[in-house]
Amino acid sequence: MNRIGILVSSLILAFALISSMVFVVDQRQFGVVYALGQIKEVITEPGLHFKLPPPLQNVNYIDKRLLTLDSPDTEPMLTAEKQRVVVDWYVRWRISDPQAYIRNVGLDEKSGANQLNRVVRNAFQEEINKHTVKDLLSLQREALMDDVKVAVLAVVKGAKPWGVDVVDVRITRADYVDTITESVYRRMEAERKRVANELRSTGGAEGEKIRADADRQREVAVANAYREAQKIKGQGDAQAAAIYAESFGRDPQFAQFYRSLESYKSSFSNKSDVMVLDPGSSDFFKAMRSASGAGGLPRK
């Protein structure tokens, strides 16, 4: 039993020792082997690898993929015309030299992101100070981003290289700070209202002008029509008077009789009409009193 226990214990110890000496490097990582705190080897190829057991040697992993750093804050920057703007950006970067990175930056990706954020922000602030808001919204934005990338590379590739590559620097948004944006919106709203009121006033004036012109044309048309009607009526009355004069001139007695009948007709148009006259002294009923007027009237 003692031999079996010793054998099992030995196997367990051997397995633990072998396990501590074997490690796997993923294709997305660098494997950094430390010996007593010093970098002994950087493994770039994926697969199964061996090292001495701890504490003689330890292994650490660093991401070798393309990483993205987004702007973490919204602190405003000043443009050339002293306008406060908020710029959102991102950087695409990767670790290319793990030894230089660990010596000059840190042991993990977070350390590099923090320092890179500071450098990129300073580069953006310096470049934005040279440009106007219009430049940020025009094609000059591309040149500004290129200048920022050059400035960042000058830092990370300087006297103490960081061991990183900066692949791209991009601006995702450039806008005024909230207070200025609200003020701009208010000015835009006021301007739109002013234009709308001006258009309404112009439309109202044009409408009044059109209505006045239409009224004038209507009055002129009515006056012309009334004038033509009166002219035609006068001509008709003149022709009628001429016809009457010619007809009555041929037989004055008949004309007088006809006019008396017209008077009677106008005077007694309704059954309720009442006239109080003296038949003996009034000429109104002369035609009725005459037994021989205009061919004679039948007596009732």
Backbone bond lengths (Angstrom), bond angles and torsions (degrees), N, CA, C in turn:
res aa  C-N    CA-C-N  psi(-1)  N-CA   C-N-CA  omega(-1)  CA-C   N-CA-C  phi
1 M - - - 1.464 - - 1.509 110.86 -
2 N 1.354 115.09 -40.17 1.459 117.22 -179.88 1.522 110.85 -64.74
3 R 1.328 115.48 -38.50 1.461 118.20 178.93 1.527 111.18 -64.44
4 I 1.325 116.23 -41.43 1.479 120.02 179.91 1.522 110.20 -63.95
5 G 1.339 117.09 -43.39 1.458 120.67 179.26 1.522 111.47 -62.55
6 I 1.351 114.58 -43.28 1.475 117.70 179.31 1.524 110.19 -64.14
7 L 1.341 117.13 -38.57 1.470 121.09 179.98 1.527 111.17 -65.06
8 V 1.346 114.53 -44.61 1.479 118.12 179.99 1.519 110.71 -64.40
9 S 1.331 114.99 -42.72 1.477 118.45 179.07 1.524 110.69 -62.75
10 S 1.329 115.80 -40.63 1.462 119.13 179.57 1.528 111.26 -63.86
11 L 1.326 115.77 -40.61 1.462 119.54 178.66 1.535 111.53 -63.84
12 I 1.343 114.49 -41.25 1.480 118.60 179.33 1.515 110.29 -64.16
13 L 1.330 115.66 -43.93 1.465 119.06 179.10 1.519 111.06 -64.30
14 A 1.305 116.50 -40.07 1.465 120.53 179.43 1.523 110.81 -65.48
15 F 1.333 115.84 -40.66 1.462 119.82 178.54 1.533 111.34 -65.00
16 A 1.341 115.66 -43.62 1.469 119.47 178.32 1.521 110.75 -63.22
17 L 1.343 116.90 -39.38 1.458 120.37 -179.96 1.523 110.80 -65.93
18 I 1.319 114.78 -44.20 1.479 118.28 179.22 1.526 110.75 -65.08
19 S 1.357 115.92 -39.73 1.467 119.32 179.36 1.516 111.69 -62.29
20 S 1.334 116.81 -37.48 1.469 120.05 179.19 1.514 112.45 -73.04
21 M 1.327 118.03 -15.23 1.466 122.21 -179.48 1.527 112.42 -97.66
22 V 1.333 116.88 -11.97 1.471 121.54 -177.83 1.527 109.34 -108.15
23 F 1.298 116.51 137.35 1.479 120.47 175.06 1.523 108.55 -148.07
24 V 1.317 113.80 157.19 1.473 121.58 -176.87 1.522 108.60 -115.88
25 V 1.319 115.32 131.02 1.473 121.18 176.11 1.529 108.25 -102.97
26 D 1.341 114.82 122.62 1.470 120.62 178.29 1.536 109.57 -75.07
27 Q 1.332 115.80 154.54 1.459 119.86 -179.55 1.525 112.60 -67.77
28 R 1.334 117.90 -14.88 1.462 121.82 178.73 1.524 112.91 -94.31
29 Q 1.364 117.35 6.05 1.463 119.97 -173.22 1.529 111.51 -134.88
30 F 1.329 112.69 160.56 1.459 121.13 165.00 1.524 107.81 -98.58
31 G 1.306 116.41 143.25 1.458 121.20 173.13 1.524 109.71 -105.76
32 V 1.321 117.67 119.49 1.461 122.28 -178.04 1.534 108.12 -110.38
33 V 1.321 116.29 117.24 1.459 122.06 -178.72 1.535 108.64 -96.64
34 Y 1.341 116.16 125.19 1.462 122.48 178.56 1.532 109.49 -105.25
35 A 1.294 115.11 140.43 1.472 121.25 173.72 1.513 107.88 -123.41
36 L 1.342 115.33 107.20 1.464 121.79 -178.31 1.542 111.54 54.93
37 G 1.355 115.36 43.39 1.460 120.91 176.45 1.500 115.15 85.84
38 Q 1.327 118.34 -6.04 1.457 121.63 180.00 1.537 109.74 -107.53
39 I 1.324 115.61 145.73 1.463 119.81 179.34 1.523 108.40 -71.70
40 K 1.327 115.73 119.23 1.454 120.56 179.50 1.513 112.03 -96.99
41 E 1.357 115.14 -37.78 1.460 118.49 -174.87 1.524 109.02 -157.75
42 V 1.327 115.19 145.16 1.475 122.29 172.95 1.519 107.63 -115.79
43 I 1.296 116.72 119.60 1.464 122.76 -177.90 1.531 108.11 -99.98
44 T 1.304 115.88 119.52 1.463 121.44 -178.00 1.527 112.90 -103.75
45 E 1.358 116.25 -18.85 1.459 119.53 -178.45 1.526 110.29 -93.24
46 P 1.320 118.03 135.36 1.473 119.94 178.63 1.524 111.38 -71.07
47 G 1.325 114.93 156.34 1.461 120.27 177.18 1.517 111.63 137.42
48 L 1.359 114.34 -169.01 1.461 122.31 -178.76 1.529 109.31 -90.27
49 H 1.356 115.37 131.60 1.455 120.50 -177.71 1.530 109.71 -135.75
50 F 1.352 114.42 165.95 1.460 120.17 -176.31 1.523 109.70 -126.26
51 K 1.346 113.81 153.19 1.461 121.75 176.85 1.519 108.12 -152.23
52 L 1.326 114.86 174.55 1.463 119.00 175.72 1.515 109.52 -76.63
53 P 1.307 116.91 153.59 1.462 119.25 -178.37 1.531 110.66 -69.98
54 P 1.371 116.88 154.41 1.466 120.32 175.32 1.521 109.21 -62.16
55 P 1.312 119.05 150.73 1.481 126.27 2.10 1.514 113.30 -89.68
56 L 1.344 117.31 12.86 1.458 118.85 -178.85 1.532 111.28 -67.48
57 Q 1.286 114.82 -42.61 1.459 119.33 178.49 1.525 110.09 -141.51
58 N 1.351 114.73 143.06 1.469 121.93 175.49 1.526 108.50 -130.41
59 V 1.315 116.09 162.20 1.460 120.90 -179.50 1.536 109.26 -126.41
60 N 1.323 115.13 141.05 1.463 121.89 176.46 1.530 107.74 -130.41
61 Y 1.328 115.80 153.98 1.462 120.34 -175.41 1.539 109.88 -119.18
62 I 1.315 114.70 139.59 1.470 121.35 177.80 1.527 108.03 -129.62
63 D 1.326 115.28 136.32 1.470 121.03 -177.36 1.530 110.06 -68.17
64 K 1.339 115.81 132.51 1.458 120.61 179.15 1.535 111.91 -105.98
65 R 1.322 117.64 2.58 1.461 120.99 -178.61 1.531 111.50 -76.95
66 L 1.331 114.61 169.68 1.462 120.76 175.29 1.525 108.03 -74.83
67 L 1.321 116.46 122.39 1.458 122.42 -175.24 1.531 110.20 -105.79
68 T 1.311 115.08 155.75 1.468 121.42 179.44 1.515 109.56 -119.94
69 L 1.314 115.35 129.36 1.463 121.65 176.49 1.520 108.02 -115.85
70 D 1.339 116.42 115.35 1.464 122.08 176.87 1.521 109.72 -94.65
71 S 1.333 115.82 149.98 1.468 119.82 178.56 1.522 109.34 -61.95
72 P 1.335 118.56 121.08 1.464 120.27 -173.50 1.516 114.58 -83.40
73 D 1.334 119.34 -16.37 1.463 120.56 -176.01 1.522 110.07 -128.77
74 T 1.310 114.88 171.58 1.462 121.51 -179.34 1.526 110.69 -123.33
75 E 1.319 116.45 35.82 1.457 119.64 178.89 1.521 109.18 -69.98
76 P 1.347 118.52 131.00 1.459 120.44 -175.32 1.524 112.68 -69.87
77 M 1.336 115.16 155.99 1.462 123.19 175.85 1.522 108.50 -120.59
78 L 1.331 116.31 157.93 1.457 121.95 -179.03 1.522 110.21 -100.71
79 T 1.341 115.87 133.14 1.458 121.09 177.04 1.531 109.91 -88.55
80 A 1.331 116.02 -177.03 1.464 120.35 -179.01 1.520 111.72 -63.62
81 E 1.363 117.53 -31.66 1.459 119.72 178.66 1.525 112.25 -94.02
82 K 1.366 115.87 19.29 1.471 123.13 175.71 1.529 112.38 64.78
83 Q 1.305 116.12 33.77 1.459 120.92 173.67 1.531 109.20 -94.21
84 R 1.328 115.47 137.22 1.462 120.55 -179.61 1.528 109.12 -88.78
85 V 1.324 114.80 118.58 1.460 120.48 -178.32 1.523 109.47 -126.52
86 V 1.315 114.48 154.98 1.465 122.09 175.75 1.527 107.57 -109.14
87 V 1.321 116.39 124.12 1.465 122.12 -176.91 1.536 108.72 -117.16
88 D 1.306 116.66 121.77 1.466 122.22 172.91 1.520 108.34 -98.26
89 W 1.324 116.48 134.88 1.452 120.85 -177.12 1.521 110.25 -143.04
90 Y 1.313 115.64 169.19 1.464 120.76 171.25 1.521 108.77 -145.65
91 V 1.338 114.69 155.88 1.469 122.31 -179.22 1.523 108.16 -127.76
92 R 1.321 115.83 135.77 1.465 121.63 173.72 1.531 106.98 -104.04
93 W 1.338 115.96 121.63 1.454 119.47 -175.89 1.531 109.99 -146.15
94 R 1.322 115.63 163.51 1.472 120.83 177.92 1.535 108.92 -147.64
95 I 1.326 114.66 157.83 1.468 121.64 175.87 1.527 107.92 -87.69
96 S 1.324 116.27 121.09 1.464 120.94 -177.67 1.532 112.88 -106.84
97 D 1.337 118.34 -27.41 1.464 122.60 -179.21 1.527 107.94 -130.45
98 P 1.335 117.95 95.43 1.464 120.11 -176.03 1.525 113.36 -59.80
99 Q 1.312 119.15 -37.59 1.469 120.54 -178.67 1.521 111.35 -64.28
100 A 1.339 117.08 -48.41 1.462 120.30 178.01 1.526 110.45 -63.81
101 Y 1.316 116.57 -36.96 1.466 120.43 -179.96 1.527 110.55 -63.69
102 I 1.342 117.03 -46.65 1.461 120.32 -178.02 1.530 110.90 -67.22
103 R 1.333 117.28 -38.15 1.464 119.97 -179.04 1.532 111.97 -69.89
104 N 1.315 118.04 -40.09 1.462 120.58 -170.02 1.527 114.83 -107.25
105 V 1.345 117.54 -12.65 1.474 119.23 -176.06 1.523 111.33 -122.17
106 G 1.321 117.32 -64.28 1.454 119.55 -176.69 1.507 111.28 171.53
107 L 1.310 114.80 -176.10 1.457 120.68 -174.44 1.521 113.44 -92.60
108 D 1.350 118.14 -12.11 1.461 119.82 -178.11 1.533 110.45 -140.13
109 E 1.325 115.20 176.11 1.460 120.85 -177.24 1.525 112.22 -68.83
110 K 1.314 117.37 -29.87 1.465 120.55 -177.97 1.527 111.29 -62.96
111 S 1.331 116.58 -38.22 1.468 119.74 178.77 1.526 110.76 -62.31
112 G 1.330 116.58 -44.51 1.455 120.00 178.31 1.524 112.13 -64.39
113 A 1.348 117.20 -39.27 1.463 120.58 179.69 1.520 110.92 -63.26
114 N 1.336 116.95 -41.47 1.465 120.17 -179.40 1.533 111.45 -63.81
115 Q 1.322 116.73 -45.67 1.463 119.15 -179.40 1.531 111.47 -71.26
116 L 1.323 116.53 -37.32 1.463 119.72 179.07 1.525 110.82 -66.05
117 N 1.323 117.10 -35.80 1.467 120.71 177.43 1.530 110.88 -59.72
118 R 1.334 116.46 -43.79 1.470 120.62 179.59 1.526 110.93 -62.76
119 V 1.336 116.58 -43.85 1.467 120.42 -177.86 1.530 110.64 -66.98
120 V 1.323 117.00 -43.65 1.467 120.31 -178.23 1.523 110.68 -65.99
121 R 1.319 116.50 -41.29 1.469 119.07 179.93 1.533 110.55 -63.54
122 N 1.318 117.33 -44.03 1.462 119.86 178.52 1.530 111.23 -61.52
123 A 1.335 116.53 -39.85 1.461 120.00 179.21 1.531 110.87 -65.95
124 F 1.335 116.55 -40.50 1.461 119.87 177.26 1.527 110.67 -64.15
125 Q 1.321 117.17 -44.31 1.456 120.09 -179.67 1.529 111.26 -60.40
126 E 1.343 116.09 -41.98 1.461 119.89 -179.46 1.524 111.74 -65.93
127 E 1.336 117.25 -40.31 1.455 120.13 -178.77 1.522 111.67 -75.24
128 I 1.327 117.73 -38.32 1.464 120.27 -179.57 1.520 110.46 -66.95
129 N 1.329 117.30 -30.99 1.464 119.72 176.19 1.530 112.26 -61.49
130 K 1.335 116.51 -20.07 1.472 120.53 -178.95 1.526 112.55 -94.57
131 H 1.311 117.65 -7.60 1.462 120.99 -174.67 1.523 110.86 -121.93
132 T 1.318 114.93 161.43 1.461 121.82 177.62 1.530 109.71 -96.70
133 V 1.317 114.24 171.76 1.468 119.24 176.94 1.525 110.35 -62.19
134 K 1.322 116.44 -36.37 1.464 120.07 178.64 1.519 111.00 -61.64
135 D 1.327 116.95 -37.35 1.465 120.05 177.91 1.524 111.33 -63.61
136 L 1.339 115.93 -37.36 1.463 119.63 -179.53 1.519 112.18 -66.58
137 L 1.329 116.52 -23.03 1.455 120.68 -177.43 1.525 112.74 -103.99
138 S 1.322 117.24 2.17 1.466 121.36 -177.24 1.525 109.72 -112.15
139 L 1.333 114.93 -169.52 1.459 120.30 179.97 1.522 112.73 -68.54
140 Q 1.333 117.66 -14.79 1.458 120.15 178.53 1.531 112.06 -69.97
141 R 1.330 116.06 -10.29 1.468 118.75 176.89 1.523 110.85 -59.76
142 E 1.342 116.89 -38.28 1.469 120.42 179.78 1.531 110.71 -60.60
143 A 1.331 115.95 -44.16 1.472 119.42 179.48 1.524 110.43 -64.65
144 L 1.328 117.17 -37.97 1.473 120.65 178.98 1.524 110.74 -63.12
145 M 1.345 117.37 -43.62 1.465 120.20 -179.96 1.521 111.05 -65.85
146 D 1.332 116.39 -37.40 1.468 119.32 177.11 1.530 110.80 -64.14
147 D 1.328 116.30 -40.73 1.470 119.58 178.72 1.529 110.93 -64.42
148 V 1.323 116.97 -38.71 1.468 119.89 177.59 1.518 110.33 -64.32
149 K 1.318 116.96 -42.46 1.468 120.32 179.13 1.525 110.89 -60.84
150 V 1.343 116.54 -42.96 1.466 120.50 179.24 1.532 110.13 -62.22
151 A 1.340 116.39 -41.71 1.468 120.09 -179.56 1.528 110.95 -65.56
152 V 1.322 117.53 -39.83 1.470 120.77 179.72 1.529 110.05 -67.97
153 L 1.314 117.37 -42.97 1.464 119.93 178.74 1.528 111.52 -62.49
154 A 1.337 116.02 -34.46 1.472 118.85 178.44 1.518 111.07 -62.95
155 V 1.322 117.27 -31.85 1.467 120.51 179.43 1.526 110.86 -78.47
156 V 1.340 116.56 -49.16 1.472 119.28 -174.71 1.523 112.24 -73.44
157 K 1.349 117.31 -19.11 1.465 120.80 177.89 1.529 111.33 -106.41
158 G 1.310 117.54 18.23 1.458 121.54 -173.73 1.511 114.31 -77.85
159 A 1.348 115.40 -146.16 1.469 121.00 -176.10 1.521 111.61 -60.96
160 K 1.315 116.79 -36.56 1.466 121.63 176.26 1.518 108.68 -117.26
161 P 1.322 117.48 88.51 1.472 120.39 -176.70 1.523 111.98 -58.52
162 W 1.304 114.08 140.12 1.468 119.40 -179.82 1.524 111.69 -80.53
163 G 1.312 117.68 -16.57 1.460 119.52 -174.77 1.513 112.85 76.37
164 V 1.350 117.24 28.44 1.463 121.50 179.57 1.524 108.80 -127.66
165 D 1.317 115.33 157.72 1.462 123.43 173.54 1.526 108.13 -116.53
166 V 1.323 116.50 130.33 1.465 122.14 174.51 1.521 107.04 -97.84
167 V 1.322 116.15 111.74 1.463 121.46 -174.20 1.524 111.88 -84.48
168 D 1.326 117.15 -42.10 1.464 119.03 -175.50 1.522 109.75 -155.83
169 V 1.336 114.93 149.83 1.472 122.81 174.76 1.518 106.96 -131.17
170 R 1.324 116.74 126.97 1.458 120.42 -174.83 1.528 110.62 -135.73
171 I 1.339 114.65 147.09 1.473 122.12 172.02 1.522 107.47 -99.08
172 T 1.305 116.54 125.15 1.464 121.03 178.75 1.519 112.49 -96.10
173 R 1.333 117.52 -28.65 1.464 120.38 -179.98 1.515 109.73 -156.00
174 A 1.325 115.66 139.61 1.461 122.14 173.85 1.523 107.17 -134.55
175 D 1.316 116.26 119.20 1.467 120.09 -174.57 1.516 109.56 -149.32
176 Y 1.328 114.96 160.29 1.455 119.56 174.46 1.527 109.62 -68.61
177 V 1.337 115.45 161.00 1.461 119.20 172.85 1.520 108.43 -67.56
178 D 1.345 116.21 164.65 1.466 120.64 -172.02 1.522 112.76 -58.23
179 T 1.336 117.02 -41.17 1.469 118.92 -177.66 1.523 111.05 -64.78
180 I 1.326 116.94 -42.68 1.460 120.06 179.52 1.522 110.46 -69.67
181 T 1.336 116.30 -39.40 1.466 119.33 179.09 1.519 111.01 -60.62
182 E 1.323 116.77 -42.99 1.463 120.24 178.27 1.527 110.96 -63.00
183 S 1.338 115.90 -40.77 1.468 119.67 177.99 1.523 111.06 -64.51
184 V 1.332 116.34 -41.01 1.468 120.22 178.74 1.526 110.01 -63.37
185 Y 1.333 116.75 -42.89 1.460 119.88 178.81 1.528 111.28 -62.40
186 R 1.343 116.52 -39.70 1.468 119.40 178.64 1.529 110.43 -64.40
187 R 1.347 116.48 -42.33 1.462 118.85 178.20 1.525 111.05 -64.29
188 M 1.328 116.44 -41.03 1.459 119.53 177.83 1.518 111.03 -62.82
189 E 1.331 116.19 -42.32 1.460 119.99 179.19 1.527 110.90 -63.57
190 A 1.347 116.65 -43.59 1.466 120.47 178.46 1.526 110.61 -62.65
191 E 1.328 116.85 -40.36 1.463 120.52 179.72 1.521 111.03 -65.31
192 R 1.342 115.68 -42.26 1.467 118.63 178.66 1.529 110.71 -64.78
193 K 1.340 117.07 -39.38 1.460 119.62 177.99 1.525 110.45 -64.87
194 R 1.341 116.68 -40.37 1.459 119.79 179.28 1.531 110.40 -62.17
195 V 1.332 115.95 -44.88 1.467 119.34 178.81 1.525 110.69 -63.27
196 A 1.358 115.97 -41.00 1.468 119.27 179.69 1.523 110.84 -63.51
197 N 1.351 117.15 -44.17 1.465 120.09 178.86 1.528 111.07 -63.90
198 E 1.333 115.59 -38.45 1.463 118.99 178.32 1.522 110.93 -64.38
199 L 1.327 115.89 -41.43 1.467 119.26 178.07 1.522 111.23 -65.80
200 R 1.359 116.33 -39.05 1.464 118.94 177.55 1.522 110.69 -63.33
201 S 1.328 116.72 -44.17 1.462 120.20 179.55 1.526 110.90 -62.26
202 T 1.334 115.46 -45.07 1.460 118.85 178.31 1.523 111.27 -61.99
203 G 1.340 115.41 -42.34 1.464 118.95 178.07 1.516 112.04 -64.05
204 G 1.364 116.44 -41.39 1.457 119.64 177.95 1.519 111.90 -62.08
205 A 1.350 116.12 -42.87 1.467 120.07 178.74 1.531 110.91 -63.76
206 E 1.333 116.20 -43.13 1.463 119.31 178.17 1.522 111.01 -64.09
207 G 1.361 115.78 -38.26 1.461 119.15 178.09 1.516 111.99 -63.70
208 E 1.357 116.56 -44.39 1.457 120.23 177.75 1.522 110.71 -62.46
209 K 1.321 116.40 -39.30 1.462 120.24 179.22 1.527 110.85 -63.94
210 I 1.333 116.32 -43.22 1.463 120.38 179.70 1.525 110.58 -65.86
211 R 1.366 116.20 -43.35 1.470 119.18 178.97 1.529 111.02 -63.66
212 A 1.343 117.19 -42.34 1.464 119.96 179.14 1.526 111.01 -62.79
213 D 1.328 116.43 -41.45 1.460 119.74 178.61 1.524 111.11 -65.44
214 A 1.351 116.08 -39.55 1.467 119.59 178.21 1.522 110.74 -65.38
215 D 1.366 116.75 -42.17 1.469 119.63 177.83 1.533 110.77 -62.32
216 R 1.342 115.47 -41.69 1.463 118.84 179.43 1.524 110.58 -62.66
217 Q 1.334 115.66 -44.84 1.464 118.65 179.09 1.529 111.26 -63.02
218 R 1.359 114.91 -38.43 1.468 117.72 178.31 1.526 111.31 -63.47
219 E 1.350 115.85 -45.70 1.462 119.63 179.55 1.520 111.14 -61.63
220 V 1.329 116.57 -41.85 1.463 119.86 178.74 1.523 110.77 -64.02
221 A 1.359 114.99 -42.67 1.468 118.45 179.72 1.522 111.40 -63.96
222 V 1.346 116.78 -43.07 1.472 120.59 179.24 1.528 110.38 -64.68
223 A 1.352 116.73 -42.58 1.464 120.05 -179.55 1.529 110.68 -64.34
224 N 1.328 116.23 -42.96 1.463 119.39 178.43 1.521 111.38 -63.86
225 A 1.349 115.49 -41.96 1.467 118.81 178.66 1.531 110.98 -64.64
226 Y 1.343 116.47 -41.93 1.472 119.71 178.97 1.525 110.75 -64.12
227 R 1.326 116.02 -40.39 1.461 119.89 178.50 1.521 111.19 -63.07
228 E 1.352 115.19 -44.92 1.459 118.56 178.47 1.520 111.19 -64.30
229 A 1.359 115.85 -39.36 1.470 118.92 179.35 1.529 111.16 -63.96
230 Q 1.354 115.75 -44.45 1.460 119.08 179.27 1.526 111.08 -64.79
231 K 1.332 115.45 -36.40 1.456 118.96 178.85 1.531 110.70 -64.80
232 I 1.351 114.34 -46.03 1.467 118.57 179.24 1.523 110.83 -65.09
233 K 1.343 115.31 -41.19 1.461 119.21 178.70 1.533 110.96 -62.38
234 G 1.327 115.87 -42.79 1.472 119.02 177.90 1.506 111.91 -62.07
235 Q 1.338 114.60 -41.83 1.454 117.64 177.76 1.530 111.31 -63.17
236 G 1.341 115.23 -40.79 1.469 118.51 178.22 1.517 111.97 -64.99
237 D 1.359 115.26 -43.23 1.469 118.40 178.54 1.525 111.14 -62.38
238 A 1.328 115.42 -39.06 1.474 118.77 179.45 1.523 110.77 -64.24
239 Q 1.355 116.11 -43.79 1.458 119.38 178.75 1.523 111.08 -64.97
240 A 1.364 115.09 -40.64 1.476 118.50 178.57 1.520 111.04 -63.20
241 A 1.359 115.27 -43.47 1.468 118.57 179.02 1.517 110.91 -62.91
242 A 1.328 116.59 -39.17 1.469 119.20 178.84 1.517 111.26 -64.52
243 I 1.347 115.18 -41.32 1.470 119.14 178.84 1.526 110.31 -64.91
244 Y 1.378 115.25 -45.31 1.458 119.00 178.28 1.526 110.90 -59.70
245 A 1.307 116.72 -44.24 1.475 120.38 -177.93 1.522 110.65 -63.23
246 E 1.337 114.89 -42.22 1.463 118.25 179.69 1.528 111.12 -65.19
247 S 1.377 114.35 -44.25 1.461 118.57 -178.70 1.527 110.96 -66.38
248 F 1.357 115.94 -46.92 1.462 119.44 -176.80 1.531 111.12 -70.87
249 G 1.306 117.01 -24.90 1.467 119.13 177.88 1.514 112.64 -68.55
250 R 1.298 117.02 -26.77 1.461 121.24 178.52 1.536 111.26 -72.77
251 D 1.340 118.14 -34.93 1.479 121.09 -179.00 1.513 108.48 -143.77
252 P 1.330 119.43 87.93 1.474 121.85 -177.15 1.522 113.43 -62.10
253 Q 1.337 116.93 -33.57 1.457 119.76 -178.75 1.529 111.00 -67.37
254 F 1.330 115.40 -40.84 1.468 119.33 176.43 1.523 111.28 -66.83
255 A 1.311 114.90 -36.35 1.462 118.43 178.76 1.517 111.29 -63.46
256 Q 1.326 116.03 -41.79 1.463 119.09 178.97 1.514 110.72 -65.17
257 F 1.358 115.70 -41.00 1.461 120.20 178.41 1.531 111.24 -62.92
258 Y 1.343 116.73 -41.33 1.484 121.23 -179.81 1.525 111.32 -64.74
259 R 1.294 115.00 -40.76 1.463 118.37 179.22 1.521 111.60 -67.82
260 S 1.344 116.37 -34.62 1.471 118.97 176.16 1.511 110.73 -63.96
261 L 1.334 116.47 -40.51 1.469 119.89 178.20 1.526 111.41 -63.89
262 E 1.324 115.77 -39.50 1.465 118.96 178.06 1.519 110.91 -64.91
263 S 1.306 116.60 -36.87 1.472 120.15 177.72 1.511 111.12 -66.53
264 Y 1.366 115.52 -43.83 1.471 118.93 177.37 1.532 110.91 -60.50
265 K 1.311 115.06 -40.71 1.471 120.05 -178.92 1.519 111.04 -63.93
266 S 1.321 117.57 -42.17 1.463 121.12 179.70 1.522 111.79 -71.21
267 S 1.326 116.52 -33.19 1.473 120.25 -176.09 1.510 112.21 -77.90
268 F 1.314 117.25 -34.10 1.470 120.82 -176.64 1.519 110.64 -114.68
269 S 1.369 116.15 50.38 1.468 120.23 -179.48 1.515 112.25 -75.26
270 N 1.336 118.74 -25.52 1.462 123.34 179.32 1.519 109.71 -119.55
271 K 1.331 116.03 151.99 1.456 121.13 -179.72 1.519 112.63 -66.61
272 S 1.327 115.21 -25.51 1.461 119.40 -177.11 1.528 113.50 -86.21
273 D 1.352 117.06 -2.54 1.467 119.27 -179.75 1.523 110.42 -67.55
274 V 1.299 116.60 135.73 1.465 123.34 -178.57 1.528 108.48 -131.23
275 M 1.312 117.51 131.59 1.462 123.24 175.79 1.527 108.73 -127.76
276 V 1.301 115.66 134.17 1.475 121.96 179.09 1.529 107.77 -109.97
277 L 1.347 116.86 105.39 1.469 123.02 -177.31 1.529 109.94 -135.96
278 D 1.266 115.73 160.77 1.474 121.44 173.83 1.505 107.76 -97.07
279 P 1.333 117.23 103.39 1.459 119.35 -176.54 1.527 112.83 -58.79
280 G 1.329 116.57 -27.38 1.464 117.86 -176.36 1.504 113.49 -75.90
281 S 1.312 117.14 -34.24 1.460 119.79 -176.65 1.514 114.06 -104.02
282 S 1.343 120.79 -7.44 1.452 124.24 -177.20 1.511 110.30 -99.61
283 D 1.347 114.69 140.66 1.466 120.17 177.85 1.516 112.06 -83.81
284 F 1.365 117.47 -3.81 1.465 120.74 -175.59 1.535 111.10 -62.55
285 F 1.366 117.30 -35.97 1.464 121.07 -178.35 1.523 111.61 -103.74
286 K 1.336 114.87 23.70 1.466 118.36 -178.00 1.513 111.65 -61.59
287 A 1.373 115.16 -39.47 1.459 118.36 -179.73 1.508 111.87 -64.97
288 M 1.338 116.20 -31.63 1.469 118.90 178.92 1.521 111.40 -76.33
289 R 1.337 115.61 -31.78 1.456 118.05 -178.44 1.522 111.60 -77.66
290 S 1.292 116.56 -28.11 1.457 119.63 -177.01 1.510 109.94 -73.57
291 A 1.304 116.03 129.13 1.464 119.71 -178.78 1.512 111.55 -83.58
292 S 1.336 115.35 -17.28 1.469 117.87 -175.19 1.512 112.26 -123.05
293 G 1.366 120.16 14.45 1.474 122.32 -175.91 1.498 111.95 -70.10
294 A 1.343 114.86 119.46 1.475 122.60 172.29 1.487 112.60 54.14
295 G 1.363 115.98 49.58 1.467 119.42 178.50 1.484 111.94 92.93
296 G 1.341 118.73 -3.60 1.465 120.89 176.80 1.481 113.06 87.31
297 L 1.343 114.15 144.39 1.469 120.10 176.10 1.510 109.31 -106.23
298 P 1.255 119.83 141.22 1.462 120.01 177.48 1.498 110.04 -70.09
299 R 1.304 115.03 132.80 1.460 120.90 179.52 1.509 109.92 -84.12
300 K 1.339 114.58 145.06 1.467 120.29 -179.29 1.490 108.98 -108.60
